[in-house]
Amino acid sequence: MKIAKDSVVTMNYTLKNDAGEVMDTSEGRAPLVYLHGVGALIPGLESELEGKAATDKVSAVIAPEDAYGARSEDLLRVVSKDGFQGEEELLAGMRVQLDTEHGPMVAVVSAITGDEVTLDMNHPLADMTLHFDVEVVDVRPATADELAHGHVHGEGGHHH
């Protein structure tokens, strides 16, 4: 069966950046299982996988606008160092979790100037061209249950 809207797809993948460094991979872990056509994956990858079938291999190069978007200056926040609890010293490049009006978000400390900390809430892969190597392992129709919930149910028990 071919991948289309409402297919459940099992796939192995490796994601590299332009320099060929591996950013993410399912190798050594369980394959990724997702419901196709509901926005579970970045748009560029979903469109590359559309129409593929089990055992197909896909190499896709996805521009930032079809992936995690361009970096936005609006997602930089300058906050006071006093706002951070914890013993460890803040260093540029550290990831911190923030409580925002949209729930917890991860930000990266992009600069520290005196008592001012600049936090970058852009997705770590923003502005990046993504190189995906995907192997489609399995394609099956979603169950009524999965369609109702808009995501795949794990093997076995149901989680709500």
N, C-alpha and C positions, 0 to 999 in steps of 0.2 A: 504494500500500500504506500501511496505517496504522501508526503507531508503537506497538509492543508490546514485550514482553520479547524480547530477542535480536534486535531490529532494530538496524541500524547507521544512525545519524541524522547527516546533515550539516546544520549550521544556522549562520546568522549571528545574532549577539546583541549587544545593548547592555545594560549593567547600570548603573542609576543608584541613588543613595540617595534618601532622602525629600526632600532639598533639590533634587533634580534634577541633581546633579553626576554626570558619567559616571565610574564607578569602574573599568569594564572594558568593552572592546568588541572585536569581531572585525573591525570596520570598518578597511579599509586593510591587513588581514592575511588569512590564509587562514581559511575558516570552521572552526568546531569540528566535529570528527567524533567521535562517541562511541558506545559500545555501551549500548543502553537496558536498564535493569532489573538492572544489577550494581552500582549505587551510584556510577557515575562522576560523576554530577551530584548536586547537593543534592536531597534528597527532594522538596521543594516544587516544584522545576522539573520533575523527572521526572514527577510526577503531573499537572502542567499540560500536558505534552507528549504524554502517553499518548493514543492514538487520533487524533492529528493526522496530516496527510499533507503531501506536498511542496506547496509554495507557500502553505501555511497560515501565517498570522501570529498570534502569541500575545503578549498583554501580560499579564504575571503579576506580582502583588504578593505577595511571599512573606515571611511573618513569620519572625523570628529562629529560632523553634523548628523550622521546616521548612528552615532555611538553615544558618547556621554556629553556631547555638546562642546561649545567653546567655553573657555574660562571666562568668568564674569567678575568684574571688579566689585559688583554689588555683593558678592559673597565673601568679601573681605571685611572683617570686623576688627576694630581696635578696642581692646578692653584693658582694664587696669590689672596689673599683676596681683593686686590684693584679692581679686576674685577667685584665685586658685588656691584650693586647700591641698594639703599633702606635703610630704617631706621632700619628694624628689624635686630637684632643681629643674625649672623649665628650660628646655633647650630648643633651638630652632630645629624643625624637622620632626619634633615629637607629635604624636597623635593624642588629642584630648577629646573627651566626650563632653558635649554641651547639652544642657537641657534648653530646648527652644520651644516656641509656641507650637511647633510642628512635631514635638517629641524629641527624643535624643538624637543628636547628630554628631558625627565625628568630624573634627576639624584638625588641620595641621597647623602647628605654630610656625608661621612663615618668617616672623622677625620679632626680635625683642629689643626695644629701645628704651633704656631707663626702666621706668615702671609701666611702660606701655607694651602690650603684647598684641601683635597682629595675628589674627586667626584666619586661616583660609578654609572656607567651607565648600570650595569647589570639589567635585568628584576627583579622586586621585588620577583618573584616566581622562579627565577633561582635556581638550586640545590635542589628544593623541590619535594618530592613525593606528588602528588596531589590526593585527595580522592574526586571523584565526585559522587554525587547522582543525577541522571537525571530521569525525567519523560517526556516521549515523549507525547506531546499533540496532534500534528497534523503532517501529512506528505502529501505533495501534489507535483505534478510535477511542476518544474519551468516553467515560461512563456518564450517565445522566447526572450522577452525584458530583462528579468532577466538574461538569459544565455548570451545574448550579452554583458551585462554590468558586469557580473560576481558577482553580489550581489543581494540581495532581495530588492524589492521596497516596501516601507511602504504602509500601507493601504491608499488608496486615492491618493494624488498627487504624481507626479514624481519629484524626486530631481536629478539634474545632477551636 
